[in-house]
Amino acid sequence: MKKVLISGLNTYLGRRASCYLQTKDFDVTGLVRNLSIFNKIVKEKVTARLFELDLLRKGPAYDNFQISDLNFGIYFTQVPTLDNDIHLQLELLGLRNFVEICRRAGNNRVIYVARLMDEHFLEPVRNLLEALRVQYTIVVKSSVIGKESVLNRIFGKLAKRQTIFYWNWVASLKFHPLPLLDVYRWLREMPWEGNFISEVIYLGGHEEVTFRNLFYQFLNYTSDTQKREIGVNKFFAKLLLSRFNDINKEDIDEFRRVLYYEKNVDNSTWQKVQSFEFTPLKAYVSMDT
């Protein structure tokens, strides 16, 4: 039995980790800033043990929190972007206090899970972890697909329209998305003790797919109607995406970052140590959409 402590539950990755990271051999405790708000947001059965605790303001809950026999901590990047100085300082403060809690439990092993869009802004995070002399691994992952992910939310909005307006550059862009539940299984199966210490490793999906192909895989399980496609230029694609599909600004901004930063990543660092079988995208889309 491994015992892990997780933080970053207000993010998509962290929120669903509270429901799917726990198994009979993987005991998960999660830290949540406001438990009542979290319970209203989460739509699936939470399996992790949750504690209300603010890593930024600290307070009595932080001072009194105790956990024993901890194997390692997992910190999911909590801020929207690391290229904003205010966001970065908040991230570093939360991470520093998370490490302190892990050490209080006699554990000095922390896995920091970042996104590809964070890749060029991780130096302050790495410097902090080095300064704290913690045994860390930074995992930089590709974008995920799964129920309520930003890609699924946007695809869901587009699927409601009879006519799909698209910019061909976006539609034909190739990337390697990660099935979300594979990420949690991967975190459970990696031999963190004694491996990847003070390293940055990458995690990407094993199948290359275009955004158009992934969208139509999504449509196969969500819509029975034939869609009409109309190609438009960049300006109209941006205009139509927001105005005619009721997609909020936050999702559009995150989608743009996915388009800009996604690339093929090298899984070889961890594959030399641990084998892992990814779920085929077609099968995954059918089970988590």
Secondary structure, DSSP 8 states (H G I E B T S, - for coil): -EEEEEE-TTSHHHHHHHHHS-BTTEEEEEEES-HHHHHHH--S---SEEEE-BTTTB-HHHHH----S--EEEEE--SS-SSSHHHHHHHHHHHHHHHHHHHHTT--EEEEEEEGGGGGG-HHHHHHHHHTT-EEEEEEE--EESTT-HHHHHHHHHHT-SEEEE-HHHHT-EE--EEHHHHHHHHHHS--TTSSTTEEEEE--S--EEHHHHHHHHHHHH--S--EEEE--HHHHHHHHHHTTT--HHHHHHHHHHHHH------HHHHTT-------HHHHHHH--
